[in-house]
Each structure stands twice: as structure tokens, then as C-alpha cells.
């Protein structure tokens, strides 16, 4: 299955913080539907926030996850963006490194839950937009029939990875719409007979499995 190419998304740390959103975005990125990017500084932000709010986690475990992410997504790390930071203006100066990284790789979109921190008028000169992950994923689904199938593959792989909780499909879809996850529009797109039929076809054929 051929994926659309040439679209680049820079992930803000806030979308890598929540496990459900992070895993879904990474699974979609692994299909090749778009090129996912981040930086070591973005990694450090979500890791530090998780360590602060969830003391049961360890830095070693989260850094191992970071390394897995870096190895799973080809050419994901952005470097050399630092000289751009000082020349940028954003509502929160601490977010300038995110915009600088997006500019450095000519990204098309910054995927973030903090939309107010990336005003459209500031991004426009760089041909950039900011999108909530819910809108971003819906856009991938509705782009084309082939892109919808790739998102379906990502959802199957994501669900199959949940070997501890082992949710049913109904439970898995419902988890997308939980308030703390905030993927209500994505839930509405995938919890339909048409999309479920795509998933069923992929499950029967085995075409969702990664190539060996």
C-alpha cells in the first residue's frame, strides 16, 4: 500500500505526553502517511513533565521509550534549529524552540494541544499551521481512501499492542473520546460501519502487519 509523501508534521511535547495520543500518532507515522519530527528538547519536555506528575515512572524507562521512538521513525530528530530561536516571537517565549524546529525542516504542521501558543498570523509567513491532534488525525483519515486505510492499520497495531488491558474494539474506540484524551472527532470518524468494515477487511487479510 503506497502512502502519500511529502507532508511533514512536527510533534509538540504535549502530544507526546499522553500515552494514548502518543502511541496513536506514532503508529500512524510508522505507516509512512507523513513524516514525523521532534527534537531532543521536545523529548526532554514531555519526559520531565511525566516524571513530575507521575512519580511511579523512572527516567530510565522514559528515556528507553524515547530511544525506541527515535529508532522507529526514520529521520525524526531535528537538529541545527537553535540559531532561529531568538528571532521568533510567540505568546510564550518557551515555545520558540518548537517553531524553530518546524521552520528548520520546512514542516507543514505543528501538532499540539496548545493552539493558542501558536497564532495563525505568526505561523503564516512560514507556511505553517498548528493543529490539535484530533483535527490532524481526522485530516489523515479523510485525505483519501488509501490514507484512511493507513490510519486503520495504525489503529489495529495500536490496539494489538495493548496486551495488558486487552480492550474490545468498542472499548478501544470509546477511549479515544474520553475527555482527558480529547479525540472526539477521531472517534466519530472511526466508529462508523464504513470504517469498521475497513478494519475488518485488514484483519482478515493480515495486511495490517508490519513487513518482516
N, C-alpha and C positions, 0 to 999 in steps of 0.2 A: 504494500500500500504506500503510495507516494504522498509525502506530506508537503504542504505549502512551505516555501522557504523565503528567507529574506526579511522576516519580521523579528525584531529584537525587543525583548522585554527585560527591564531592569527591576529586580525584586527589592523592595524596601524591606528593612529588618522586621517591620510589624507583620508582614505576611509570612515571614519565616518563623515567627514566634509561636503561633498557634499550630499545633501538630496536624490537625485535620486539614487546614488550608495549605500548610507547607507540603504535606505529602501529596495532596491532590495536584497542586501546581507542579511539583517535581515529576509526578507520574505523567502529566500532560507534556511537560518539557522533554521527557525521555522519549516520547513518540516522534520528536523532531518537528512538531507542528510549528514551533517558534524557537528562537534562540534565547535561552535564559541567561541572565548575567547578574552578578553581585560582586562585592569586594570583600577583602578581609575585614575592613572596618564595619561593613554591614553585618558580617558574621559576628564580630565581637559585640555588636549592639544587641542582637537577639539572644546570644549566649549569656551576656551579662544580665539582661532583663529576666531571663528564665532562672538563673541562679539566685537572683534577688527575691523572686516571688515564689519559687518552688525549691525550698532548701533540701528536699529529698534528692534532688538531682546533683550530679557531680560535674565539675568542669571537664574531667577526663571523658566522661560519657558524651557530653555535648560536643567536645572537640572531635571525638571519633565520628559523631554524626556529621559534623562539618566536613571532615575529610572524605566521608562517603559521598556527600553531596558534590564535592569538588571533583571526585573521580567519576561520578555517574553522569554528569552533564559536561559535554565537551566544550572546552574554551570558555568556561563560565566566569572565571576570575578576571576582573577589570583591574588594570594597573596603569600607572602613569597619569592619573586624573588629578592628582593633588595640586598642580600649578593652576588649575582652573578655579579652585575653590574660592580664593579671595576676591575674585572679580564677580561673584554671583551674589544676588540679593534675594532672600526668601524671608517669609514671616518669621521662621525660626532659623537663625544662622547655623544651628547644629545640623540642619538638613542639607546644607550646601554640598556636602560630600556626595550625597545621593545624586543630586542633579549633575554634579561634575562628572561622576562616573557614567551617567546616562549620556551626557554630551560626548564624552571621550569615545564611546563605542557607537555613536550615532543611533542610539536606541529610538524606537518608535513610541514606547510607552513606559511609564513608571507605574508599576503595580503596587498600590499602597492603600491602606485603610485611612490614612491621614490626608485626605484630598485637599483640605483647607490649607495645608502646609505647602502645596504645590499649585499656586494660582495659574489658571489657564493663560492669562496675559503674560506671565513670566516665562512659561514654557513655550509659548507660540513661536518666538524667534528661533528656537532650536528645533522646530518641527517635532515637538514632543507633546504628549498628553499624559495626564495622570488618570488612572482608572482604579476603582475598587476591584478587588479580586473577583467579586460576584459578577460585575459587568464584564470583566476581562474574560472569564471562563464562558459566560453566555455568548460573547462575541466569537469565541473559538468554535462553539457548538453551531452557531448559526451562519458561520462563514461559508460552508459548503457541505455537501453530503459526506465528502471524504474527511473533512475536519471533524464533523460530528462523530464519525466512526472512530477517529483517533481519540477523541475525548472519552468515548465509550470504552475503548481499550484501556485508557488510563484509569477509569473508574473501576473496571474489573480488576486490574492489577492492584489498585489501592485496596479494594475490598478483600482480595485474596491474601493481602499482606497482614490482615488483622486476624492473626492466628490465635490470639488470646481471647478477644471479645467475641469473635465469630458472629458478627451481626447478620441477620437476614437482609435481603435486598430492601425490604420495607424499612427496616431499622436503619440501614446504611443511608438510604435516601433521606429519611427523616432527620438524620443527624446533620445533614447539610443545612437544614433550615433552623437549627437551634439558634436562639438569639445571640449566644456567645460566639457562634461560628459566622452567622450573617450571610449565608449563601442562599437566601430565599429565592432569588431569581433563577439561580442554577437548579435548585430543587424543582421549580416549576417547569424548567426545560427538560429535565431528565425523567421526572416522574410522570411520563406520558406513555400511552400504549405504543406509539411510534418509536420512541427512544428505547423503551424496554425491548421492543422487537429486535432492534439493532444489537443490543446486548445479548439477547438470547441466541441470535444467529452467530455472533462471535464466540459465545460459549460452546455452541455445538461444533463449530468448525475448528476451534482451538487457535484461531488466528490472533487471539489477544496475547499469546505467549511470546516473550522476547526470543529473538533468534539466538540459537546456541552459538 
